Amino acid sequence: MAATAASTMSAAAAVTRRINAALRVDATSGDVAAGADGQNGRRSPVAKRVNDGGGGKDDVWVAVDEKDVCGARGGDGAARPPLFRTYKVKGSILHPYRFLILLRLIAIVAFFAWRVRHKNRDGAWLWTMSMVGDVWFGFSWVLNQLPKLSPIKRVPDLAALADRHSGDLPGVDVFVTTVDPVDEPILYTVNTILSILAADYPVDRYACYLSDDGGTLVHYEAMVEVAKFAELWVPFCRKHCVEPRSPENYFAMKTQAYKGGVPGELMSDHRRVRREYEEFKVRIDSLSSTIRQRSDVYNAKHAGENATWMADGTHWPGTWFEPADNHQRGKHAGIVQVLLNHPSCKPRLGLAASAENPVDFSGVDVRLPMLVYISREKRPGYNHQKKAGAMNVMLRVSALLSNAPFVINFDGDHYVNNSQAFRAPMCFMLDGRGRGGENTAFVQFPQRFDDVDPTDRYANHNRVFFDGTMLSLNGLQGPSYLGTGTMFRRVALYGVEPPRWGAAASQIKAMDIANKFGSSTSFVGTMLDGANQERSITPLAVLDESVAGDLAALTACAYEDGTSWGRDVGWVYNIATEDVVTGFRMHRQGWRSVYASVEPAAFRGTAPINLTERLYQILRWSGGSLEMFFSHSNALLAGRRLHPLQRVAYLNMSTYPIVTVFIFFYNLFPVMWLISEQYYIQRPFGEYLLYLVAVIAMIHVIGMFEVKWAGITLLDWCRNEQFYMIGSTGVYPTAVLYMALKLVTGKGIYFRLTSKQTAASSGDKFADLYTVRWVPLLIPTIVIMVVNVAAVGVAVGKAAAWGPLTEPGWLAVLGMVFNVWILVLLYPFALGVMGQWGKRPAVLFVAMAMAVAAVASMYVAFGAPYQAELSGGAASLGKAAASLTGPSG
């Protein structure tokens, strides 16, 4: 009843797989020198361009006629093809889909009208509450459905990008955030950084920044080890064109098609690099103990000290193992360390094989991108704003060190899965000529995950949302920002409006006069250059004391005081879902965004497969959504630049947890059926159930159309339905309660960081799936399960006691359908709370069957005679009341 959002766009995925496979530029040949574009190795012949993008052969998507926008010409007067192709759903699918939506809307109105005509006067309070719930269900469904009416898919053309920007790709700054090396295992972070350093993008045109919000020496020294290992790993990737370029994931693959140019050297190189990687992992794993041992030695030489020491014999300026003043969490100095300097613009070939260097890199460019470690200053009394605050510090620091016009951000557990992932969003950013490239603020990639259990028990892949809801927003202003795997236009992050609403220079000047950016003149002076999308990276020639002073000021806690950082500039503060609200601010200003899916997936990450951690994750998301609604970022308050249906989409994103309060109570209504025969939500009850079945069935038929054009599987859709119900019976109502308390008390909501799975070291890949971490958040859903199992038992007992053909019997059977459906939807939750027993689902079915049989037997033995007596008494009272009051109108 509440499962509003079925799926959306994965036919998109099917088309994308075919199209991008053909459009992708072939990987480099590792045995030749880098080409003139600074690329790591010369490309094989430029990729073939598909004339129709594959749309002509697809049974779901058809290419949009782009003859009006393909007429732009280059300097030589020749017509230039667009950098991306646009596809829409075929009319044979889209028109029936829209008709069904209209038909269901009519059915909902008819259902409400029928309910009003048949008001249940015996239980008016119950009828009123259910009516309010049904009205909200309908409203919520409309909010969810309207933005999906015109799904659009855009596919980057990397061959066209290679033709038009072979040697002048703009600069990119890559931001990676991490906090705790325990909750976010450091092995994930180092693989993320290595995959970025090995990306297929001109090496002198991008830089990588790691923000360590914990300020730990472990993270810093891990980056030092990464810089060393990258000297082997990155040239190896370029030489053999390996995919993916995260070593942990690459070496875990059993087979892979070879795309390099020297297959005869692959096996020996593979063995050597893998051996080095295993030694690298040992060093990473032992960093904590190594640093402790080193610190103990230094502290023994300096009586009275209990410091954490760096390898060069100096105190670590961040947090120490043993907290001390100015060296503890929430109180330490800011740190900016350039671990790899910006490379030269000319290729630098490696050395031939030798005894000291067994891998032959003589024909491979061995330059490495710039790598910077950042840990911002933290002091008591300041709200450091978690991830959003760290991102804003990186935005300022990178402006001084590289100042690329585009920025990509990653969580610490996401890695580059497709080496050309940095090129794909450029197709949307650089394609102007009336196609909106200059007005595109960000390009959002779907989030794909590794190490999810094969059945995706807790809907971690979330394909209905990514391949459905987000892709459908391409037909409006574009998808919302989802926190990771996103390329931004730097100037949009500064709060500047799109070009059609005013020149960047004048806007920046006006904002600077209003002190929106802070007091650093050197930082403000970089903004105009950062607004130039044709610009590469121009690093500082020398990092002298003045630059160090500027960097220290930009990382200081007090820098943002009295400025617009966190509201009109940078990532937005004071909300759990800073990503969605930051994207909303850009859309509200008139910017647009693009949802881009390539194959192989651009980026991949890890997801929590433990039930408790997954519930905490969606608690944070849903709580942040409600915070958005009750803030200045409410979609209803946005101006005219926000597309009407984009406003509806944001309104749905910020209110969806509210409807689950009604779902929660609907799921508890069977309690009344256990108490008395007299409680009915609606009379005539049988007709009411038929109406419900009809409107619910129509949702699922509409969902099947979305499955078709989204290209997802039925399993994806079913898991989405199941986990929505799991969230609706515990997590989402809890988020509503938290929000209500915040509105009453004025105190903010604390949402804990989701711990990533750490089972990799336990030997069981899915150990977290069968681990039960008991928290109060599990209790409401358990109560719902118990109530509905008992209701099924009572229904079976009624059918047995009264006979299935009698009115009480068949009404009980009809009601039982609802209870069984709820239990089916809660099935993954039941397996989760069973722990290790969840590996044997048969145990669950046996236990439920026994519970139902026990309740049915108890009803037959004790409940049926009592209910018969109670019904007789109620009838007598009814006659007496009728004689006193007279005939009712």
Secondary structure, 3 states (H helix, E strand, C coil): CCCCCCCCCCHHHHHHHHHHHHHCCCCECCCCCCCCCCCCCCECCCCCCCCCCCHHHCCCEEECCCCCCCCCECCCCCECCCCEEEEEECHHHHHHHHHHHHHHHHHHHHHHHHHHHCCCCCCHHHHHHHHHHHHHHHHHHHHHHHHHCCCEEEEECHHHHHHHCCCCCCCEEEEEEECCCCCCCHHHHHHHHHHHHCCCCCHHHEEEEEEECCCEHHHHHHHHHHHHHHHHHHHHHHHHCCCCCCHHHHHHCCCCCCCCCCHHHHHHHHHHHHHHHHHHHHHHHCHHHHHHHHHHHHHHHCCCCCCCECCCCCECCCECCCCECCEECCEECCEEEEEECCCCCCCCECCCCCCCCCCCCCCCECCCCEEEEEECCECCCCCCCHHHHHHHHHHHHHHHHCCCCEEEEEECCCEECCCCCCCCCHHHHCCCCCCCHHHEEEEECCCEEECCCCCCCCCCCCHHHHHHHHHHHHHCCCCCCCCCCEEEEHHHHCCCCCHHHCCHHHHHHHHHHCCCCCCCHHHHCCHHHHCCCCCCCCCCCCCCHHHHHHHHHHCCHHHHCCCCECCCECCCCCCCCHHHHHHHHHHHHCCEEEECCCCCCCEEEECCCCHHHHHHHHHHHHHHHHHHHCCCCCHHHCCCCCCHHHHHHHHHHHHHHHHHHHHHHHHHCHHHHHHCCCCCCCCCHHHHHHHHHHHHHHHHHHHHHHHHHHCCCHHHHHHHHHHHHHHHHHHHHHHHHHHHHHHHHCCCCCCCCCCCCCHHHCCCCCHHHHCCCCCHHHHHHHHHHHHHHHHHHHHHHHHHHHCCCCHHHHHHHHHHHHHHHHHHHCHHHHHHHCHHHHHCHHHHHHHHHHHHHHHHHHHHHHHHHHHHHHHHHHHHHHHHHHHHHCCCC
